[in-house]
Amino acid sequence: MAQASRAAGRGPRRRLLPPLVAWLVANLLTWAVAAASVAGDGSRVRYWSTGGRTRWDSAHYLSIAETGYEMFRCRDRYPDFPDVVCGNVAWFPGYPMAVRALSATGLSYRLSAAVVTEAALLGMFAVLWWLLGSRLTPATGLTLAVATVFPGGVYFHALFPVSTATLALLVCVAGVRRGSWAVAAAGGFASAACHPVGAVAAGMLLLSALFAWRGDTWPVRCAKAASAAAVSGCGVLWAKWLMWQATGRWDAYETIQESSYGQGGVHQPFDEMAAAYRFPFKDWYTPEGHLPWLVRHALDAHRTQLWLDTAFVVLVLATAVALLVRDRRRGLDPGEWAAAVLTAAVFLVPFLAGAEMSWYRNHAQMFVGLLLVARMPRWVQVPLLACCAAQYALLGAMFFAGVLV
C-alpha cells in the first residue's frame, strides 16, 4: 500500500517534469544567445534584466497596463512630428490587463510583465505536454526539444503578448480535443483579446463543426461551433470597447493603423511576403561598436526566418494530409485538426494584414502546430530541430542586438 502511494505521488511529478525542464532549457538557451549578442548601444545584453527583454512595442503594452488607452494627434504634443495619429490603441489589452492585475501585488509593471510572460511560457509547455499525452517517447521528446527553440520563440521571453496569446491558442486546442465547449471558447476569447492574430481562433472554432464535438448531433455540433466562435470574437469586441471608453471612438484601432502604420484592409499576401523578405532591418537598426560573430551573421536573419516558417507550415499541412490518406479510420483527432487549421491561419494572417515589421513574432504562435510535429517521422523531426536551433540563435541575436522591434 505504501509503495503504491509513493508511486502515485511520483506520477504527477514525473508528468510535470518534462515541461519544467523544457522551460528551463529555453531560458538557458536564450540567455546564451543574449550573452553572445550586443545591444543597440554596443553594450553586452543582460538577459536577466527586464531592459534586455524590452523593445518599442513593450512600452505601449506597459502604458496600457499603467494608465489605459489614449489616442491623439501627434502634432498636438510634438510640433515637429508628422501630422498622424499617436497613442497606444494599436495594441490589444489581454496582456496589459494581466500585467496590471499582477502589479497589484506590489511588483513593478516591468517585472510583472516579465513574470506574466514567463508564466505563460511555462503554461505553454505544460499544455503542449498534455496534448502530447504526457508520455516521454522519442517522438514527444523531440517535439518538446523543437518547442524550446521554436522559430520566433525569442519573443516568448520578451515583454510582448506572444506567449500569453500562444498559451490561449493551446488552451483552445485542448478544449476542442476534450470536447469542452467552455474551455475552447475561453481559450479563443483570451487569444483574441491578447493579439489580433489570436482572432484566428474564432475562424477555427467556426469550422470545428466539421471535425469536433463528434458525440453530438449535427445541429448541436453547429451550435457549439458557432457559439464558441462568437465568444472568441467577443475578445476583439472587449478590446474595442476598452478603446472606445478611453477615446470615444469605436474605430480607434483602425484609425491609428491606417494613419500611422499604413495598414488597413486586406493585402495581397505574396506581395507582402516579398516586402517582408526585402525589408532592410539592418539599415534601420545597426548596433554600434565591434559586433560579435553571431550578431554579424544575424543582421538579415529575418530572411532565413521566413524560409523556415514557410517550411514549417508546409510540413504541418503535409503531415496532416499524409495521416488522412494513410489511415482514414484514425486520421486526425479534433485537436490535431484544430492545430493544423490554426497553423495555416497564423502563417497567413500577418501577410493579409500587411504586418511588414512584425510577422516574425506573430508567426511564433504557430507553436500550436507542434502537436503534428509529434506525428512526423524521425528523419523529419531531427533536421527540423537542427534548423530551428540554428535559426533561433540567429533571430535571437538579431533581437538582442536591437535590430528587430
Secondary structure, DSSP 4 states (H G I P E B T S, - for coil): -HHHHHHHHHHHHHHHHHHHHHHHHHHHHHHHHHHT-B-TTSPBP-TTSSGGG--HHHHHHHHHHHH---EEEHHHH-TTS-SSEEESTTS-SHHHHHHHHHHTTT--HHHHHHHHHHHHHHHHHHHHHHHTTS---HHHHHHHHHHHT-TTGGGGSSSSSHHHHHHHHHHHHHHHHHT-HHHHHHHHHHHHHH-GGGGHHHHHHHHGGGTS-TTS-HHHHHHHHHHHHHHHHHHHHHHHHHHHHHHS-TTHHHHHHHHHH---S---HHHHHHHHHH--HHHHS---SPPPHHHHTTTTHHHHHHHHHHHHHHHHHHHHHHHHHH-TTT---HHHHHHHHHHHHHHHHHHHHT-TTTHHHHGGGGGGGHHHHTTS-HHHHHHHHHHHHHHHHHHHHHHHTT---
